[in-house]
Amino acid sequence: MQHFSEPSGFRVLCVDDDRDAADTLGVLLQLAGFETRVCYNGPDALAALTDFRPDACLFDISMPGIDGYELARRIRTWADPRPIPLVAVTGHDGEEARRQTAAAGFDLHLTKPVDPDMLAAILADIVILRGDVWAEDTATNGV
């Protein structure tokens, strides 16, 4: 996996009920230079939103209790001044699966297994795009 020095401090929340998959993804993203938090269920992910304040979220879809769709819907209604990019990382593929993730509020749909370099590059692009938005907000709002 490539190492991206630019994303330092960029926080990514990884949520998957498969502990091995979640832990592996978290470690790979840390090696790429991202600050990560790993959760294994929806309630823990919702709790992490307030104390971890992720810049992007990677969610599995098929989880017991609060699944990835419901998690995305709840985050989209969460009162945060800037929207959090949501990425579905799932075994579900096809047009219907992509339609469902988009309807739930996901920005991207990636099918497992995800190439780690591609994922790191996508997150690096989000960092660059968010930087432009943050610079724009600062100039406009004087923050």
C-alpha positions as CSV (number, residue, x, y, z in Angstrom):
1,M,0.0,0.0,0.0
2,Q,1.2,3.4,-0.8
3,H,2.0,5.9,1.9
4,F,0.4,9.3,1.6
5,S,2.1,11.8,3.8
6,E,-0.5,14.5,3.0
7,P,-3.5,12.9,4.8
8,S,-1.9,13.2,8.3
9,G,-4.6,14.0,10.8
10,F,-7.4,13.0,8.4
11,R,-9.7,10.8,10.5
12,V,-11.4,7.8,8.9
13,L,-14.1,5.7,10.7
14,C,-14.1,2.0,9.6
15,V,-17.2,0.0,10.5
16,D,-17.6,-3.7,9.8
17,D,-19.0,-6.5,12.0
18,D,-16.3,-8.8,10.6
19,R,-13.6,-7.9,13.1
20,D,-10.7,-9.2,11.0
21,A,-11.9,-7.2,8.0
22,A,-12.4,-4.1,10.1
23,D,-9.1,-4.4,11.9
24,T,-7.2,-5.1,8.7
25,L,-8.7,-2.1,6.9
26,G,-7.9,0.1,9.9
27,V,-4.3,-1.0,10.0
28,L,-3.8,-0.5,6.3
29,L,-5.2,3.0,6.4
30,Q,-3.0,3.8,9.4
31,L,0.0,2.6,7.4
32,A,-1.1,4.9,4.6
33,G,-1.0,7.9,7.0
34,F,-4.6,8.2,8.1
35,E,-5.8,8.4,11.7
36,T,-8.4,5.6,12.0
37,R,-11.0,4.4,14.5
38,V,-12.5,0.9,14.0
39,C,-16.0,-0.1,15.2
40,Y,-17.7,-3.4,14.8
41,N,-21.4,-2.3,15.0
42,G,-23.7,0.6,14.3
43,P,-24.2,1.9,17.8
44,D,-20.5,2.1,18.5
45,A,-20.0,3.9,15.2
46,L,-22.7,6.5,16.1
47,A,-21.0,7.1,19.4
48,A,-17.7,7.6,17.6
49,L,-19.1,10.4,15.6
50,T,-19.2,12.8,18.5
51,D,-15.8,12.0,20.1
52,F,-13.7,11.0,17.0
53,R,-15.3,13.4,14.5
54,P,-14.3,11.5,11.4
55,D,-13.5,13.2,8.1
56,A,-14.7,10.2,6.1
57,C,-16.5,6.9,7.0
58,L,-16.2,3.4,5.5
59,F,-19.1,1.2,6.3
60,D,-20.0,-2.4,5.6
61,I,-23.7,-2.8,4.7
62,S,-24.7,-6.2,6.1
63,M,-24.3,-5.8,9.9
64,P,-26.8,-7.0,12.6
65,G,-28.9,-4.3,14.3
66,I,-28.1,-1.0,12.7
67,D,-26.9,-2.0,9.2
68,G,-24.8,0.2,7.0
69,Y,-27.9,1.7,5.2
70,E,-29.4,2.9,8.5
71,L,-26.1,4.1,9.7
72,A,-25.7,6.3,6.6
73,R,-29.2,7.6,6.9
74,R,-28.7,8.6,10.5
75,I,-25.4,10.3,9.8
76,R,-27.0,12.3,7.0
77,T,-29.5,13.7,9.4
78,W,-26.8,14.4,12.0
79,A,-26.4,18.1,12.6
80,D,-22.8,18.7,11.4
81,P,-21.9,21.9,9.6
82,R,-19.9,19.9,7.0
83,P,-21.1,16.6,5.4
84,I,-19.0,13.6,6.0
85,P,-18.1,11.5,2.9
86,L,-19.6,8.1,3.3
87,V,-18.1,5.1,1.4
88,A,-19.9,1.7,1.3
89,V,-17.4,-1.1,1.4
90,T,-19.5,-4.2,0.8
91,G,-19.9,-7.6,-0.8
92,H,-23.1,-6.4,-2.5
93,D,-22.5,-5.6,-6.1
94,G,-24.7,-4.7,-9.1
95,E,-26.9,-1.8,-10.1
96,E,-29.6,-2.4,-7.4
97,A,-27.0,-2.5,-4.6
98,R,-25.5,0.8,-5.9
99,R,-28.9,2.3,-6.1
100,Q,-29.7,1.3,-2.5
101,T,-26.4,2.7,-1.2
102,A,-26.9,6.0,-3.0
103,A,-30.5,6.2,-1.7
104,A,-29.2,5.7,1.9
105,G,-26.8,8.6,1.5
106,F,-23.5,7.0,0.5
107,D,-21.2,9.0,-1.7
108,L,-19.3,5.9,-3.1
109,H,-19.9,2.2,-3.4
110,L,-16.9,-0.1,-3.4
111,T,-17.2,-3.9,-3.7
112,K,-15.1,-6.2,-1.5
113,P,-12.3,-7.1,-1.8
114,V,-11.2,-3.5,-2.2
115,D,-7.7,-2.7,-3.5
116,P,-5.9,-1.0,-0.6
117,D,-4.0,1.4,-2.9
118,M,-7.2,2.4,-4.7
119,L,-8.9,3.1,-1.4
120,A,-6.0,5.1,-0.1
121,A,-6.0,7.1,-3.3
122,I,-9.8,7.8,-3.0
123,L,-9.3,9.0,0.6
124,A,-6.4,11.2,-0.5
125,D,-8.6,12.7,-3.2
126,I,-11.2,13.4,-0.5
127,V,-8.5,15.1,1.6
128,I,-7.6,17.3,-1.4
129,L,-11.2,18.2,-2.1
130,R,-12.0,18.8,1.6
131,G,-8.9,21.1,1.8
132,D,-10.4,23.2,-1.0
133,V,-13.7,23.4,0.7
134,W,-12.1,24.2,4.1
135,A,-10.0,27.0,2.5
136,E,-13.1,28.3,0.8
137,D,-15.0,28.3,4.1
138,T,-12.2,30.1,5.9
139,A,-12.0,32.8,3.3
140,T,-15.8,33.3,3.3
141,N,-16.5,33.0,7.0
142,G,-13.2,34.4,8.4
143,V,-12.8,31.2,10.4
